[in-house]
Amino acid sequence: MSGNPASSSEQNNNSYETKTNLRMSEKKCLFNLGVYRREAVKSYKSYDFFRHDNEEAMKIRKQCALVALEDVKAYLTEDNGQIAVFDATNTTRERRDLILNFAEENSFKVFFVESVCDDPDVIAANILEVKVSSPDYPERNRENVMEDFLKRIECYKVTYQPLDPDNYDKDLSFIKVINVGQRFLVNKVQDYIQSKIVYYLMNIHVQPRTIYLCRHGESEFNLLGKIGGDSGLSVRGKQFAQALRKFLEEQEIADLKVWTSQLKRTIQTAESLGVTYEQWKILNEIDAGVCEEMTYAEIEEQYPDEFALRDEEKYLYRYPGGESYQDLVQRLEPVIMELERQGNVLVISHQAVMRCLLAYFLDKGADELPYLRCPLHTIFKLTPVAYGCKVETIKLNVEAVNTHRDKPTNNLPKNQTPVRMRRNSFTPLSSSNTIRRPRNYSVGSRPLKPLSPLRALDMQEGADQPKTQVSIPVV
């Protein structure tokens, strides 16, 4: 990242890290130089630390940058990371050249994100929202924080050299975000990942809003313990729909939009609200393929290997003829992007879908995502803030069955290769190409019996893995 502090880049950094974590299944990709600086200095005194003529402090800051870049290198080369966000001000050409030389030495691509803000009202609001809660200011005194941080900004202005798209930096890949998205300047985007970063940054906003997530009311299939299908609401499910309407009326939420899937149980829930709602097919529940409308006991009895494989690696496992959680995350990208663009929204969806949405906003990794608790008849109120998202759980007073399954102990059948070991294996059930799907078999190992004519579709070549990138905020 690049640009002066308090330019709303903190929200951008955290949001992009969250998206990257979810899409790339990584646990850590953000390297915030402030964290390294606080580790080195331990206690922040005042803006004097950021004066350009404070030689001792300048040496410490540069050393912190070098240490952080070494961690970036380790993450991308040793930990199989794909995208690293180096979050620092990076306001001088000297510092950016240091980063570029580091990237060239290690064959990394670099994309700069510069946040520029000259609106004093936005700067002041950002200081109060973000910096008052910063570890630099444990006393949380708003007036003192405002005074000190404004002086810190003045220290940066002395040496600040913006990215120059016309001359010095014309060959660099970057985006300038001006006044929190009022304008954008995009320069020399090189590949798919960089274009996705641009697309994402041009769609998010930092205006206050609330996102409400809930599942449909209890369905008839919920009562029977069946997954998938398109059953209607149970008696208690209809009671929840009425309770949800009462809750929304009491909240008096301004300009609330309501989204549902195209399945009967979410539509029936929304119909009871007495408001206009929008149906999204991509909000439909995860496709269980040949296991649709079956209970877990039936799946375990009829397809014991499938049952065990899903327990082994739930995020990557794909139902025969259906989807994996990884597929679902990719499917939900448009609705996630639209949520970033919108104001107040209520999303009435399904258990797996809601897990993916919660994982995105709460920064949960692929290991946690499939086991997030999303009980029926419960509302999750999400309020995006800098560095994260506040969450409040509201349980409406209507009983419902429990559909949650805890993460099981390892019950993989003997001699069965774990899912992670088979991601790039050859399978005789499809082409001879090397593939990157979780539901494949090593040469010579026992394949499952054919389950569906759609089975071959599950074995298609996955998308190529993105090349290593370093996204540099110029904050």
C-alpha positions in Angstrom: 0.0 0.0 0.0 1.1 3.6 -0.4 0.0 7.1 0.5 -0.4 9.3 3.6 -1.8 7.7 6.8 -5.5 8.2 7.7 -6.5 8.1 4.0 -8.9 5.3 4.6 -6.4 2.7 3.4 -6.8 0.7 6.6 -10.3 -0.4 5.6 -9.1 -1.2 2.1 -6.2 -3.3 3.4 -8.3 -5.3 5.8 -11.1 -5.9 3.3 -8.7 -7.1 0.7 -6.8 -9.3 3.1 -10.1 -10.9 4.1 -11.1 -11.5 0.5 -7.7 -12.9 -0.3 -7.8 -15.3 2.7 -11.1 -16.7 1.6 -10.5 -17.1 -2.1 -6.9 -18.3 -1.8 -7.5 -20.4 1.4 -4.6 -18.8 3.1 -4.4 -18.0 6.8 -2.0 -15.0 6.7 -1.2 -12.6 3.9 -1.1 -9.2 5.5 2.2 -7.8 6.7 1.5 -4.5 8.5 4.7 -2.5 9.1 3.1 -0.8 12.1 3.1 -4.2 13.9 6.8 -4.6 13.2 7.5 -1.1 14.4 5.6 -1.6 17.6 7.5 -4.8 18.2 10.8 -2.9 17.8 9.9 0.2 19.8 7.5 -1.3 22.2 5.9 2.0 23.2 4.9 4.9 21.0 5.6 8.3 22.4 4.6 10.9 19.8 4.7 12.1 16.2 8.4 12.9 16.7 9.2 9.3 15.8 8.0 10.0 12.2 10.0 13.2 11.6 12.2 12.9 8.6 15.1 14.4 10.5 14.9 11.8 13.3 17.8 9.7 12.1 17.6 7.0 14.7 13.9 6.5 14.1 14.4 6.4 10.3 17.0 3.6 10.8 14.5 1.6 12.9 11.7 2.1 10.4 13.9 1.0 7.5 15.1 -2.1 9.4 11.4 -3.0 10.2 10.6 -2.7 6.5 13.5 -5.1 5.7 12.4 -7.6 8.3 8.8 -7.5 7.0 10.0 -8.0 3.5 11.9 -11.1 4.5 8.7 -12.4 6.1 6.9 -11.7 2.8 9.6 -13.7 1.0 9.3 -16.6 3.4 5.5 -16.6 3.1 5.6 -16.6 -0.7 8.4 -19.1 -1.1 8.3 -21.4 1.9 4.7 -21.3 2.9 3.3 -21.5 -0.6 1.6 -18.2 -0.3 0.1 -16.6 -3.5 -0.5 -13.0 -2.6 1.1 -10.9 0.1 -0.1 -7.5 1.2 2.8 -5.3 2.4 1.0 -2.7 4.4 3.1 0.4 5.0 3.1 4.1 4.0 5.7 3.6 1.3 5.5 7.3 0.5 8.9 7.9 -1.0 10.4 6.7 -4.3 13.4 5.4 -2.3 11.2 3.1 -0.3 9.2 1.9 -3.4 12.5 1.3 -5.3 13.6 -0.8 -2.3 10.4 -2.9 -2.7 10.8 -3.2 -6.5 14.4 -4.3 -6.2 13.4 -6.9 -3.6 10.6 -8.1 -5.9 12.9 -8.4 -8.9 15.5 -10.3 -6.9 12.8 -12.9 -5.9 10.8 -12.9 -9.2 7.7 -11.5 -7.5 5.2 -9.3 -9.3 4.3 -6.0 -7.6 1.1 -4.0 -7.7 0.9 -0.7 -5.8 -2.3 0.6 -4.2 -2.1 4.3 -3.4 -4.7 5.9 -1.2 -4.9 9.6 -1.7 -7.1 11.9 0.4 -7.1 15.7 0.6 -10.6 16.0 2.2 -10.0 17.2 5.8 -13.4 15.9 6.9 -12.7 12.4 5.6 -9.2 12.5 7.3 -10.7 13.6 10.6 -13.4 10.9 10.4 -10.9 8.3 9.6 -8.6 9.3 12.5 -11.6 9.1 15.0 -12.8 5.8 13.6 -9.5 4.0 13.1 -6.7 5.6 15.0 -8.4 6.2 18.4 -8.5 2.4 18.8 -4.9 1.9 17.5 -2.4 0.3 19.8 -0.3 3.5 19.5 -2.9 5.3 21.6 -3.9 3.1 24.6 -5.3 6.0 26.5 -8.0 6.4 23.8 -8.2 10.2 24.3 -9.9 11.5 21.1 -8.5 15.0 21.3 -4.9 13.9 22.0 -5.1 11.3 19.2 -6.4 13.8 16.7 -3.7 16.4 17.5 -0.9 13.9 17.4 -2.0 12.1 14.3 -2.5 15.3 12.3 1.1 16.2 13.2 2.2 12.7 12.1 0.5 13.3 8.7 2.4 16.6 8.4 5.7 14.6 9.0 4.9 12.4 6.1 3.9 15.3 3.8 7.5 16.7 4.0 8.9 13.7 2.1 5.7 12.4 0.3 6.3 11.6 -3.4 3.0 10.4 -5.0 3.1 7.8 -7.7 3.7 9.5 -11.0 1.8 7.9 -13.9 3.2 10.3 -16.5 7.0 10.0 -15.9 8.8 8.3 -13.1 6.3 5.6 -12.4 4.7 5.2 -15.8 5.9 1.6 -16.1 4.6 0.5 -12.7 1.3 -1.4 -12.1 -0.9 0.5 -9.7 -4.2 2.0 -8.8 -4.8 5.4 -7.0 -7.9 5.5 -4.9 -8.7 9.2 -4.5 -10.9 10.5 -1.6 -12.2 7.1 -0.6 -13.4 6.1 -4.1 -14.6 9.4 -5.5 -12.0 8.9 -8.3 -9.6 6.2 -9.5 -6.5 6.2 -11.6 -5.4 2.8 -12.9 -2.0 2.3 -14.6 -0.7 -0.7 -16.5 -2.7 -3.6 -15.0 -0.9 -6.7 -16.1 -2.9 -9.8 -15.3 -6.0 -11.4 -13.9 -5.1 -11.0 -10.2 -4.3 -7.3 -10.6 -7.5 -6.7 -12.5 -9.5 -8.5 -9.7 -7.8 -6.2 -7.1 -8.8 -3.2 -9.2 -12.4 -4.5 -9.6 -12.6 -5.1 -5.9 -11.2 -1.7 -4.8 -13.6 0.1 -7.2 -16.6 -1.6 -5.6 -16.0 -1.3 -1.8 -17.0 1.7 0.3 -16.5 2.8 3.8 -19.8 4.3 4.6 -21.6 3.0 7.7 -23.9 0.1 7.0 -25.3 -3.0 8.5 -25.6 -6.5 7.0 -28.1 -8.9 8.4 -27.6 -12.6 7.7 -30.0 -15.4 8.6 -31.1 -18.7 7.3 -34.6 -19.5 6.1 -37.2 -20.6 8.6 -37.1 -24.3 9.6 -38.1 -26.5 6.6 -39.8 -29.8 6.3 -36.5 -31.4 5.2 -34.8 -29.9 8.3 -37.3 -31.8 10.5 -36.5 -35.0 8.5 -32.7 -34.5 8.7 -32.4 -34.3 4.9 -29.9 -32.1 3.1 -30.6 -30.0 0.0 -33.9 -30.3 -1.9 -36.6 -27.6 -2.2 -39.0 -28.2 0.6 -41.3 -25.6 2.2 -41.3 -24.2 5.7 -42.5 -26.2 8.7 -45.0 -24.7 11.1 -42.1 -23.4 13.3 -40.4 -22.1 10.2 -43.5 -20.0 9.4 -43.5 -18.7 13.0 -39.9 -17.6 12.5 -40.8 -15.7 9.4 -43.4 -13.7 11.4 -41.0 -13.1 14.2 -38.4 -11.9 11.7 -40.9 -9.4 10.3 -41.6 -8.1 13.8 -37.9 -7.8 14.5 -37.3 -5.7 11.3 -40.2 -3.5 12.0 -38.9 -2.8 15.5 -35.4 -2.0 14.1 -36.7 0.6 11.6 -33.7 0.0 9.3 -33.4 2.7 6.7 -33.5 1.6 3.0 -33.1 -2.0 3.9 -32.8 -4.4 0.9 -33.8 -8.0 1.2 -32.1 -10.8 -0.8 -33.1 -14.5 -1.0 -32.1 -17.5 -2.9 -34.5 -19.0 -5.5 -35.4 -21.9 -3.3 -38.9 -22.2 -1.8 -37.9 -22.0 1.9 -36.1 -18.6 1.6 -38.8 -17.2 -0.6 -41.6 -18.2 1.9 -39.6 -16.6 4.7 -39.3 -13.4 2.7 -42.9 -13.4 1.7 -44.0 -13.0 5.3 -42.0 -9.8 5.7 -44.4 -7.8 3.5 -41.5 -6.0 1.7 -40.0 -6.1 -1.8 -37.2 -8.7 -2.0 -34.7 -9.8 -4.7 -34.0 -13.4 -5.6 -30.5 -14.6 -6.3 -29.9 -18.0 -7.8 -26.3 -17.9 -6.7 -27.5 -17.8 -3.1 -29.0 -21.3 -3.5 -27.7 -23.9 -1.0 -24.6 -25.9 -1.8 -25.4 -28.6 -4.4 -25.1 -32.0 -2.8 -25.3 -33.8 -6.2 -26.4 -37.4 -5.8 -26.7 -36.9 -2.1 -29.5 -34.3 -2.4 -32.6 -35.1 -0.3 -30.7 -37.7 1.8 -30.0 -37.8 5.5 -26.4 -38.1 6.7 -27.2 -41.6 7.9 -28.4 -42.6 4.4 -25.2 -41.1 2.9 -23.0 -43.0 5.3 -24.8 -46.2 4.6 -25.0 -46.0 0.8 -21.8 -44.1 0.1 -19.5 -44.7 3.1 -16.3 -43.7 1.2 -17.9 -40.4 0.2 -19.1 -39.8 3.7 -15.6 -40.4 5.1 -13.9 -38.2 2.4 -16.1 -35.3 3.2 -15.3 -35.5 6.9 -11.6 -35.7 6.0 -11.5 -32.4 4.1 -14.8 -30.7 4.1 -13.8 -27.5 2.4 -12.2 -29.2 -0.7 -14.6 -32.2 -0.9 -17.0 -32.0 -3.9 -20.2 -34.0 -3.8 -20.5 -36.3 -6.9 -22.4 -34.3 -9.4 -22.5 -31.4 -7.0 -20.3 -28.7 -5.4 -17.6 -28.3 -2.8 -17.3 -25.4 -0.3 -14.5 -24.1 -2.5 -16.8 -24.1 -5.5 -19.5 -22.3 -3.4 -17.0 -19.6 -2.4 -16.3 -18.9 -6.0 -20.0 -19.0 -6.9 -20.8 -16.4 -4.2 -18.2 -13.8 -5.4 -20.7 -11.6 -7.3 -23.1 -11.4 -4.3 -20.2 -10.7 -1.9 -19.0 -7.9 -4.3 -22.5 -6.5 -4.4 -22.8 -6.6 -0.6 -19.6 -4.4 -0.5 -21.3 -1.9 -2.8 -24.6 -1.7 -0.9 -26.0 -0.1 2.3 -28.2 -2.0 4.7 -29.0 -5.5 3.4 -30.8 -8.6 4.9 -29.7 -11.8 3.2 -31.9 -14.8 3.8 -30.0 -17.9 2.7 -28.8 -21.3 3.7 -26.4 -22.9 6.1 -23.4 -23.4 3.7 -24.0 -20.1 2.0 -24.2 -18.3 5.3 -21.0 -19.9 6.4 -19.2 -18.6 3.4 -20.6 -15.1 3.9 -19.7 -15.1 7.6 -16.2 -16.4 6.8 -15.7 -13.5 4.4 -16.7 -10.8 6.8 -15.2 -12.3 9.9 -11.9 -13.3 8.3 -12.2 -17.0 8.8 -10.0 -19.4 7.0 -10.9 -22.5 4.9 -10.4 -24.8 7.9 -12.9 -23.0 10.0 -15.4 -22.1 7.3 -17.3 -25.4 6.9 -17.8 -25.7 10.7 -19.1 -22.2 11.5 -22.3 -22.4 13.6 -25.2 -20.9 11.7 -28.3 -22.0 13.7 -31.8 -21.7 12.4 -34.0 -18.8 13.6 -30.9 -16.7 14.5 -29.9 -13.4 13.0 -26.3 -12.3 12.6 -25.9 -8.5 12.6 -22.6 -7.5 10.9 -21.3 -3.9 11.1 -18.1 -3.5 9.0 -15.5 -1.3 10.8 -11.8 -0.7 10.3 -9.7 -3.8 10.9 -12.6 -6.1 11.0 -16.3 -6.5 11.5 -18.5 -6.3 14.6 -20.9 -9.2 14.9 -24.0 -9.4 17.1 -26.0 -12.6 17.3 -29.8 -12.3 17.8 -31.8 -15.4 18.5 -35.5 -15.1 17.9 -37.7 -16.9 20.3 -38.8 -19.7 18.0 -37.5 -23.3 18.5 -35.9 -25.2 15.6 -33.9 -28.4 15.0 -30.2 -28.3 15.3 -28.6 -28.9 11.8 -24.9 -28.4 12.9 -22.4 -31.2 12.6 -19.2 -30.7 14.6 -15.8 -31.4 13.0 -15.4 -35.2 13.3 -12.4 -37.2 14.4 -10.4 -38.8 11.7 -12.5 -41.7 10.4 -11.0 -42.2 7.0 -11.2 -45.8 5.8 -8.0 -47.8 6.1 -5.7 -47.6 3.0 -7.7 -44.6 1.7 -5.4 -41.7 0.6 -6.3 -38.4 2.3 -8.0 -35.8 0.1 -5.0 -33.4 0.3 -2.7 -36.1 -1.1 -4.9 -36.6 -4.1 -5.4 -33.0 -5.3 -3.1 -33.3 -8.3 -3.4 -37.0 -9.0 -4.4 -38.8 -12.1 -7.9 -40.4 -12.4 -9.0 -42.9 -14.9 -12.5 -41.5 -14.6 -11.7 -38.4 -16.7 -8.9 -37.2 -18.9 -5.3 -38.0 -18.6 -4.5 -34.4 -17.7 -3.0 -33.4 -14.3 -5.9 -32.0 -12.4 -6.4 -29.8 -9.3 -9.6 -31.1 -7.8 -10.0 -32.8 -4.3 -12.1 -35.7 -5.5 -9.5 -37.7 -7.5 -7.8 -41.0 -7.1 -4.1 -41.9 -7.3 -3.1 -44.4 -10.0 -3.7 -47.9 -8.7 -5.9 -46.9 -5.8 -9.5 -48.2 -5.6 -12.0 -45.7 -7.2 -15.5 -45.4 -5.9 -18.3 -47.1 -7.9 -19.8 -44.8 -10.6 -22.5 -42.7 -9.0 -23.9 -40.5 -11.7 -23.5 -39.6 -15.4 -22.5 -36.1 -14.1 -19.5 -37.7 -12.3 -17.1 -36.9 -15.2 -18.0 -33.2 -14.9 -16.5 -33.2 -11.4 -13.1 -34.2 -12.8 -12.7 -31.3 -15.2 -9.5 -29.3 -15.1 -9.4 -26.7 -12.4 -8.4 -23.1 -12.9 -4.7 -22.5 -13.0 -3.2 -21.3 -9.8 -2.3 -17.6 -9.8 1.3 -16.6 -9.9 2.9 -15.1 -6.8 2.0 -11.5 -6.3 3.0 -8.8 -3.8 0.3 -6.2 -3.4 1.9 -3.0 -2.0 -0.4 -0.4 -0.4 1.1 3.0 -0.8 -0.8 4.4 2.2 
